[in-house]
Amino acid sequence: MNLKVGLLVGREWSFPPKFIEEVARRNQGVEVEYVKLGGTQMNEPVPYRVIIDRISHEVPYYRSYLKNAVLQGVHVVNNPFMWTADDKFFGASLACKLGVAHPKTIVLPNKDYIPGIKHDESLRNLIYPLDWNGIVSHIGLPCVLKDAHGGGWKNVDICHSVEELIRCYNKSGLMTMVVQEFIQWDYFVRCICLGRDVVQPIRYDPRERKYHVDPDYPTPALRKRIIEDTLKLCRGLGYDMNSLEWAVKDDVPYAIDFMNPAPDMDIYSLTPHYFEWAVNAMADMAIRLAKQPASQLKEMRWNQLF
C-alpha cells in the first residue's frame, strides 16, 4: 500500500495536478491526493504521512484541521502552529538574532479597535499620541508601511514624509502595521526554499511583478550569501516551504519579506523554467517526508504530556 500525501489547495490550477503526476511518475510507493473534508471530530485520525498546505491562511477551518493532524503525528508543510504565530515584526527580530541583515523596523499600535475597546480604559498601557517624528528619525525617509500579518504586496505604502506616513497609517483600520526602512536596491532577488535545505534564487522585478530566467544573477558571492541567509531564516522559522525577498544594496542582501509559507507556484508567474524546478523539488520533499517521518510534535513543548 502506498504512503499517502494529502494536498490542500485553493484556486491554483497549474501546480497541483503537475505535482501529483510527478510524485506518481517517480514510482516510489508514495501517492498524493486532494484532502477531502466535511467536518472533523476531535482527535480524529488522519490517513496521511504528510499534508502539503497551500490555502489554510485563507480558510480558517483548514488551519484547525491541520493542528489536529500535527497532534496525530502528521508532518504538515507548513507547521500550522508557527504559521499562526508568525508576523513581520517577529521575523525582523528573528533575522537580527540570526545575523541576517534586515531593514530597521518598528511595529505600531493599531489605529482602530473592535467596538468593545474603550480608548480611555482598555488602552491605558499605550502612549498617545505616537511620536511620529521619533519614529521617522529612527527609520528614515522614504519608509515602508505595511500590514504585519499581510502578504502579496497588499496594504503596502511607500511614504516620503511624516505627513504621508500618518495619512496612510490613519487608513489602516484594524490591521497591525509595521513601518520599515526603505532599501533602494541595486539587485532584487526572490528565493524559493523547500525542505529547509534546497534554495532557488530567482531574479525578480517588483515593479513588473515578474520573474526573469537568469541563472547567473546576481553574482556568485551574493548568491552564496543569499542562499546561506535564506537557510538560516527557514530553519529558524521551521518552514519547509517558503519564498523570501532580498533587496541588495551595496552588496548587502536585506531580508525584506520572508513570511510567504504558500509561495506562488503558478507556471505563468514562475516561468516554465522555475515551475519545473518547483514541481521536482516539491516531489523530492514530499517523498522524503513520507518515507522518513519527522513528527512536528517534537517541536511543541506540550509533546512531553503524551
N, C-alpha and C positions, 0 to 999 in steps of 0.2 A: 504493500500500500504506500502510495506517495505521501511525503510530508507536505502539509498544506501551508500556503502563504495566503493571507487574506488581503484584499486591496479595497481601500475606501477612497472613492474619487468623487469629484464634482462634475463640472461641465467639460473638463478637458477631454478631448477626443483622440488625439494622436498618440500620446504616450501609453495609456492603459492597455489597449489591445496589442501594441508592439511589445510591451514589457511581458505580458502574459505569453505571447508567442515565443519570445526569446528564451524565457525560462523553460518552456516545454521543449524547445528545439535542443536544449543542452542535454536532455535525457539523463538528468542527474537524480531522479527519484523525488523531485520537488515539483509541485504544481501550484499555480496561482489561480485564485478565483475571486470574484467580487463578493464581499461580505454582504449578506442579506439580513436586515434587522427589522423587527416589528414589535419592540418592547423587550426588555431584558430583566430577568429575575435576579435578585440579589445572589451573589456568589455563583452565578450561572457558569458552568464550564464553557470553555472556548475551544473550538476544534482546530485552532491554528497554532503553529510554532511561532510564526511571525505575522504581524499585521503592518502593512505599509499605509500610513495615514496621510492623505493629501487634502483633506477637506474639513477636519473637525474644528478648525478655527472659525468656521462659518456655520457649523451645525452643532450646537451645544450637546444634544443627546449623544452624538458620536463620542464626544470627549468623555462623557460619563461611562459609556460602554468600554472605552479604551482603558480607563482607570481600573475597571473591574478585570479587564483582560490582563493587565500587568499583575494584579493580585493573583490571577490564576497561573502565572508563570510564563505568559506570552511576552516575547520581545516586540515592543511596539516602536515603530520608526515613524515619528519621533516620540520619545518619552513624554506622555501627556501631562505628567506632573511638572516637569521642567517647563514645558511649553506654556502651561497655565500660569506659571510663576514669572516667566521671563518678561523683561521690559527693557527699553533702550537705555534707561539710566543705570540699571543694574549692569547691563552689558558694558557701558562705558567704564564703570568702576572695575569690573572684572578684567577688561582689557588692560587697564593700568596696572592691576595686580600681577598680570601675566607678562608685563613688559612689552606690550603691544602698543604702538603709537595710536592715539585716539584724540580727536578734536576736544578742546575744553568744552565741558557740558554742565549745565545746571538744570535740575528738574524744578518745575514751578507748581505752586498750589493751583488747584482748579479755579477757573473763572466762575463757574456756576456749579450748583449742587442740587440734589433732589429736594423736593418741597419740604420734607421733614427736617431739613437742616436750618436752624436759626443762626444767622451770622453772629449775633451778639452773645449766643450761649454755646452753640455747638463748635465754634471755631476759635475758642479762646486761646488756643496754642499758636495761632497764626499771627505773624506780624503784618500789619496793614497800615498804609499801602506798601506795596512792594518797592524796594529800592532799585528802580529801573536803571538809574544811572550807574549804580554799583554793578549791576548785572552786566551791562554793556561794557563797562570798564574792564571787567574780567574776561568776557568772551571776545570782545572786539566787534567791529563792523566791517563788512556786512556779516550777518549771522543767520542761522537757520532755526526756524521754529517748527517743530513737528510733534505729532502725537507719539507719546512714549510707548504706546501699545500698537501703533499702526504699521502699515506696510504698503507696498505697491505704489509708492510716491503719492499717497493720499494725505491730505491735510498737511502739506509741506509748504512753507513760505520762506522766501529769502528776503530778509529785512535790511534796509540800508540806513535806518535811523532809529532813534529811540521811539519817535512818534509812530513810525510804521510798525515797529515791534509791538507796541501797546495796542495799536489798532488791530493787528492780526490776532493777538492774544485775546482781545475782547470778543472775538468771534468763535473762540474755541469751545464754548459751552461746557459740557460735562467731561470733556477729554482732559487727561493729564498731559501737559505739554513739557517738552524739553527744549531749551534754547542752546544752540551749539555753534561753536566756532566754524566759520565757513572756510573750507580749504580750496583755494584757487588752484586746481590741479594741473599738472603737466601731463600726467598719464591717468587714465581711469581703467580699472580692472575689476571685473566681476568673476568670482571663483565659485564653482560648484564643488562641494566637498561631500563625499559619500563614504560611509563606513568608518569615519574618523581616521582614514588612512590614505584615501585617494583624492587628489585635488586637480581640478582642471581650471587653470587661469584663462580667461577669455577677454579679448579686447571688447570694451563696451563703451558706447557713447550715450550718456544720459540725456543729452539734448535731442538726439534722434530716437532714444529708447530702442537701441538697436545693437545686436551683437555683430562683430566682424571676425571672419576667419583670418587669423594672423598668428601662426604658431610661434613666431619669433618676437612677439610683443610681450612686455616692453623691452627688457634686456635680461640676459641670463642672471645677473646679480639680483635684480629686482624680483624676477620670477622666483628665485630661490628663497628670498626673504618673505615674499608674499605667501608662498606655499607653507613655509615654516610657521608663520604667524597665523595663517588660516587653521592649521592643525592645532595650534595652541588653543585657539578660541573654541573650535568644535569639540575638542577633548575636554576643555574646561566646562563647557555648557552641557556636554553629554549628548550632543546631536549627531545622529547617524546620517542625516540628510539636511543640507543647508546651502544657501547661497550667501556670499559675502561680498561687499563692495569696498574697494580700496581706492582712495584718492591719493595719488602720489605727487608730492610737492618737494622739490629739491632732493630727490632720491629717497625720500622718507615716505613709506606707504602708511597712510592713516586709515584705520578701520572705521568707516563712516556708517555702515549698516551691515549687521550680521544676524538679524532676527528674522530670517526667511526660511523656516523649517519645512515649508512646502514649496520649494523653488519651482519657477516656471520651467516646464519641460516640453512645451509645445514645439513642434517641428519648425513652424514658421518663425517663432521667436528665437530659438536656439540656432537655427540654420540646420540643414540636414547633417552637416559635418559633426556638430556638437550634440545634436539629437542622438545620433548613432552611438556616440561615446556614452551619453547618459543612460540609454537603454541597456547597453552592455554592462556598464558599471553597476547599475541598479540590479541587474540579474545576478552579477557576481556576488553582491552583498546579500541579496535575498537567499540565495542558495547556501552561502556560508553560514548565515544566521540560522537557517532552518536545520542545517546539519550539525552545527555547533552552538546549541542554545546558550545564550548569555542572559540569564534571568535578571530583569531590572529590579527585582525585589532586593537584590544586594545593594542597590543604590539608595534604598529607603531605610531610614533609621528604624521604622516600625517593623522591618523584617525580623528583628530579634524576637518579636512576640510570637512568631509562628514556628 
